[in-house]
Amino acid sequence: MDETPRKEHLYGYAVRRNAATGRWEIFWKDKKLNQDFATEADAEEWIDDQMPLNR
């Protein structure tokens, strides 16, 4: 599966676009989480929502 290079997020998450599906996936410590999003912005918003200070 061909993926775009990892984009590290401020909080230690990584956001990658899955070239096969076109969806954005989230990784924590190199493990894929059971989340995928239509846009990179949606993925980053989900990460922001996980941070207690951002709620």
Order of alpha helices (4+ residues) and beta strands (2+ residues): beta-beta-beta-beta-alpha
